[in-house]
């Protein structure tokens, strides 16, 4: 189960990276929200994802 969670998070990071390259004007919050639904992330993962990407 833990591996599946990590795979979803990794796929979400890759997906957001691609979307940001395609359209840099899209807001990070909107991308994290969509990625959370698309890759079935839990709220803790979504929060981590947002904070991690906001720092980079």
N, C-alpha and C positions, 0 to 999 in steps of 0.2 A: 504494500500500500504506500509506503513512504517513497518508493521509487516512482510510482505513478504520479505522486504529488510533485516530485522534483521534475519529472518529464513535462508536466503541464506548465510549471513555472518557466522552465527553459524554453518551451515552445512559445509561451506568451512573450518572453523577452525578445525572442527572434522576430515574432510577428510585429511587435511594437516597433522594433528597429527598422523593419522593412517599411511599415506605414510612415514612420518619421522621415525616411529617405524619400518616399513617394510624395509626401505632402508635409513639409516641415511646419506648416501653419496650424496643423491639427493639435488641439490641446492635449496635454499629457493625461489629464484627468479623464477625458473622454476615451482615450486609447486604453487606459488601464481598466476603465469600466467595461468596455467592449471585450477586451482580452479576458477579463475575469469571467464573463459569461461564456465566451467562446471556448475557453480552456478549463472551465469548471473550477476556478480557483476559489478557495475559501476567503473570508474577510481578512484573515491574518496574512495570507499570501498576497492579496491585493494591496494591502497596506505596505508590506515589504517591497513589493514591486514599485509602487508609487514613490516611496522614499528612496529606493535604490536608483531609480531613473531620474528623479529630481536632482540628485546629487551629481549625476554625471553630465 
